[in-house]
Amino acid sequence: MLSGVGSALLSANKGLLLRQEVGLALAAGLTSMWWAIGSCIVSLILQEPISLSRDVLSGAAPGAVVDTLKQALEGARGPTVGTLAMRSLADEAGGASPTARSLSALLFADDAGGAWQAIAGPCLGAVTALAAALQPALGAPKESAARPSAAPAGWNRAQAPQAARSPASQHSAVLRSLLTACEDGPHAVDAARALSALCCAARTADRLGVVQYAEPGLGAAVAALARALQRSQSLQRATLSLPAGAIAVAAAAHGSWGLSASAETVDAALCPLWMVEDAARTCLGRLLQAYGPASLEQAVIESRALGPDEKQETLNALTKFQ
């Protein structure tokens, strides 16, 4: 009888401890959530978000306006302000509103290209950074067909080939790239939209030919968008080879918890990549419609920011895309 009472007390203590641990975990989660929300609110209060309609049409000196936009887009005023600034630029650039026309005039009035570099540079950097973050999951990039690798010398033909990546390492790399796409994808999508809109606006507003000689130029923009498109598509195929547990982790990172059907879990994991692919495809289509295939190919060939392999890769991507 005493043993039965002891067992009951022990079970009760275990249940009490378990409830306490669950309560502490819930309290810690809620505290972290409210801390993150509060920090975002405080950052917005202390650092006023960028308003293109206010700042571009304010009548301030062009250099001051460009510096303000550049600092916001580069994240110098905080990540929240940078995200809102890029979203505002993507929504306004290339449009027909007074803000869009004033922004185009501001960018292309500087014949030295400083204003264009200050605004288009962060956009190109965000797209390029995301494409670079997706590459490790896909292995080393293939060599261009225009520059084949040299044949191995006779004295090193007997060397053992480099060990291939293990399945666990490959799955880990794919999962990290998926999480990066989930975290940085929305910002890169806004950057791609803004970059393509600015390039399309240059078709009619750039009377001095700033985009033709300044960097990042049209060729670099096309290369970044084509690279993001190709790698998002390749990573989708690599994701389908992940085990179910890794796919569930990627889906949970996107906010999709407890999905019952495996197809829904896969769709949730692929959602950030679909977003990047759709944005890159749409932006490339806009550039092709504005400039035409021949002009884009010539811009890629003449770009000083791209190496021979990058140029050939971009030209191949444009051929497949058309």
N, C-alpha and C positions, 0 to 999 in steps of 0.2 A: 504493500500500500504506500509506504514511504517512497519507494522508487517511482511509483506512478505519479505521486504528487511532485516529486523532483523533476520528472520528465515534463509534466504540465507547466511547472514554473520555468523550466529551461526553454520550452517552446514559446511561452508567452514573452520571455525576455528577448528571444530571437526575433519574434514578430515586432516587438517594440523597437528594437534596434534597426530593423529593416525599414520600419515606417519613419524613423528619425533620419536614416540615410537618404531615403527618397525625398523627404521634406527638405533636407539640406541641399540636395542636388537641384530640386525645383527652385528653391530660393536663390541658389547661386546662378541658375540659368536666367531667372527673371531679373536679378540684379545686373547681370552682364548685358542683357538686352536693353534695359532701361539706361544703363551707362552708355551704351553705343548710341542710342537714340538721343540722349542728352548731349553727348559730345558733338553729334552732327548739328543739333539745334544751336549749340553755343558757337560752333565754327561758322555757321551761317550768320549769326548775329554779329560776331566780332569781325568777320570778313565778308563784306557785302557781296553777294553774287554778281557776276557780270550780266549786264543788260545791254545787248547790242543796240537796241533802239535808243537807249539812253546815252551810251558811251559814244557810239559812232556819230549820232546826230547832235552831240552836245556842243559842237563848235569849238572844241579844244584843239590844240595843235596836233597835226597828224602823227607826229612822233610820239607824243604822249598817249594817244589812243592806241597806237600799235603796240607800245610797250605794255600797256595795261592788258590788252588782249593776249599778248605773248606770255606774260607771267601767269595769267589764269589758265591758258591752255597747257602750259608746261607743268602745272600743279604747284607753282611756287606759292600760291595762296591757299593751299590745302587741296586734298583730293576731291572733296565735295564740290568746291568751287570750280575745280578743273573739269569735273564731270558735267556740271551744269553749263559751263562755258562751251564745251565741245558740243553738247546737245543743242544749245542755242545757235551756234555757228552752223551746224548741220541743217537746222530748220530754216535759217534765214539765207544762207549763201546761195547765190545763183537764182534767187527769186526775182519777182517784179516789184517788191515793196520798196518804199523809199529807203529803208534800212539796207536792203540788199544792194540797191544802186549806189548808195553812198559808200558801202563797204568795198564794192568793186572799184569805184573811183579812187578810194584810198589806197587800195593794193597796187593798182596798175599805174598810178600817177608817179610813183617812185621809179625813175628810170634806172636806178642802181640795183633794183631788185631786193632792197632790204626789207620793205614791208611785206612783199610776197614770201620771202624766206621766213620771216618771223611768224606768219600766220599759217602758211602751208607746211612748214617744217614740223611742228608738233603733230599735225594730222598724219603726215607720212610716217613719222616716228612711231605713232601708236599702231598703225597697220603693220609696219615692218616688225615691231616688237612682238606682236601676236603671232605673225607667221614664223618668226624665229623660235618662239616658245613651242610651237607645234612640231618643229622639225625633229627634235630628239626622239620622239616616239616613232618616227618613220625611218630611222637609220640615217646613214651618211647620204648626202645628195648624190644623184647619179652624175657622172661626167657628161659634159655636152658632146653631142655627136660631131660638132664642128672642131673639137679639140680632143681627139681620142688619146687615151693614156698610152705612154710608150711601152713597148714590149719589154718584159723582164730581161735583165742581163743574164748571161749564161751562168755566172758564178752564184746567183741567188735563186735559181729556179728550184733548187732542192729544199728551200726553206719551207717550213710548215706554214700553212695558211693561218691567218688570224682566227682565233676562236670566235664562233658566232655567239651572239647574245642569247643568254638562257631565256626560256619562256617566262620565268618569274620576273626577270629584269625587264623583258619586253612589256609584260603586262603592267609593271610598275611605271614604266615610262609613258605608256598610253594613258594610264589613269592620271598621272600628273599633268599631262597635256590637256586632258578633258577638264580637270579642275581649273587649269589656267584659262581655258576657253570659257568656262562658266563664270570666272571672276572678272576677266579682262575683256571678254567678248563684246559686251554691250558698248563699252567705251571705244573699242576698235571699230565697231559698226558705225557709231556716230562719226568717228574720224574718217572712215571711208566715204561716208555720205558727204561730209564737208569737203574732203579732198576732190572728189569727182565734181561736186557742184562748183567749186572754185575753178577747176580746169575747164569746165564747160562755159563758165562765165567769161573766161579769158578768150574764148573763141570770138566774141564780139566786143568785149570791153578792153582787151589788152591791145591798144593801138601802138604801143611802143615795143611790143614783142618781148616783154619781160619774161614770160614763161619759156621763151625760146632759148634764152641764154642763162637765166638764173637757175639755181639749184635749191630745192628739188624742182626739176622740170617735168614736162609731160611724160617723158620716157620713164623716169623713176616712179611716177605715180602709177603708170600702167603696170610696171614690173611688180610693184608692191601688191596691187590688187590681184594680179594674176597668180602671184605666189600664195596669197591668202586663200584664193579659190582652190588651187590645186591641193594645198595641204589640208584644208578642211575636208575636202572630198576623200583624200587618202586616209585621214584619221578616222573618218566614218567607217571605212572598210576595216581598219585595224581594230576599232572598237568592237565589232561583231565577233572578234576572236577572243575577247575577254571572258573569263569565267563569270558565272552569274553573280557571285558576291561582289566582284569589282564593279560590274555594271550597276548593281544596287547602290554602291557607295557613290558613284558618279551621279546617279539619279537623285540620291538624297542631297548631294551638294547643290543641286538645282532646285531644291525645295519640294521634291516629289517623294514623300515618305510613304512606306507601307503599301505600295502598289501591289495588287494581287496578281495581275496577269503579267507574264514575262514580256510580252510584246509592249505593254505600257511602260515597263521599266526601261527597256531598250530605247523607246521613243523619248523618254524623259532624259536619258543620258546623252542622246544625240541632239537634243534640242538646241544647245548652244552652238554646235557645229552647223546645224541647219541655218541658224540665224546668220552666222558668219558667211556661209556659202551664198545665201540669198542676197546679202548685202554686196558681197564682192561681185557676184554675177550681175546684179542690177547696175552697179556703178560702172563696170566694164561695158555693159550694154549702152549706158548713157554716153560714155566717151566714144564708142564706136559710131553711135548715131550722130554725135556732134562733129567728129573729125573725119570719120571714114577709116577703113582698115589700112589703106596705104599711108596716110598721114601718121597714124599711130605707130606703124612699123618703122617708118623713117625716124620718128622721135625716139624710139627705143634704140635704133642703130646709132644715132648721133648723141645719145646721152653720155655725158662724161662721168656720171655717178655709177654706171653699171660696168661690170667686167665682161669679158667676152662670153664666159659661161652663162652669166645672168642674162645677157642679151639673147643668146640662143634659146635659153629656157623660156624667156618671155615670148619670143617669136613663135616658138612651138605651141605655147599655150594659146596665143592669139589665133593661130591657125586652127586649133581644135575648137576654140570657142565660137568661131564665126559660123 
